[in-house]
């Protein structure tokens, strides 16, 4: 009896705790996807510098950045939920009306960044350069359609 | 009507400047539109344009008579008078820039200087940035990028007006004004090379030396 009560109590408590595992509220989704994009911009920037010869080719550093980028690329897609079109965001409303196309462009980014990680591991400068350009094109494809142009 | 053909109006440095600028402006516009890896060339083209503009301004003071600002920068009354002559198809032959053409030169220099100048402080929000972008705040970079974005259409409009005006001369006034920008004297004064080198040096300083971290 005592034991059943204890289990029931624990189960009830457990049901209260996984708030963090749930979908974050819109405000936090916004924060999370922006953080992911910021870090993606940083890692991609250093890869691009290497690919375009502005920095010496370094296989280890390139691999570390590219693998991190590939991981980060999987994050934003989950944080364009209901209500995240409001607030400080340049996300266009079309994201939520053309969702299939948007998701497809997101998947393209995930795929291209995955290939960039492979290219970085190969340590070949020409392969890296090609992969960097493909990722750049994947980013631009989505930005052209679904990101509000900046205003000075 | 008599066709005004300003033979031998332009010295070689001015003609070379004109055609080099024309090619680079078209190239810059195109590479800017394509974007991506072509932005590397877009930026280099912009530096070359900047050097050409500096040269042309210097040449406007140190060049031969027809290339000088004092020779072709006229008041609005003269410009308006010339516009009336154009519409009435009464244009008298004369070597050098017409009063309206002079304004076109100034407009071209100003809009291109604005375009090349703002370009130094832009980024594409991806992997390319101007050589001076790191020296200013992100707010400034955004502002410069936006100006760079809309001023390209101002440049296109000014180029369009220029080309239409030239076409008007050719078709309506039957005056081959393009020939004057092609043929002419072939000697290049030493000071032209000196000024071009100085202009290139100034651009090199701004693009390469200035942004180098201390």
Interface residues (C-beta under 8 A of the other chain):
Chain A: X41 X44 X45 X48 X52 X132 X133 X136 X137 X139 X140 X143 X149 X150 X151 X152
Chain B: X35 X36 X37 X40 X125 X126 X127 X142 X143 X144 X145 X146 X147 X149
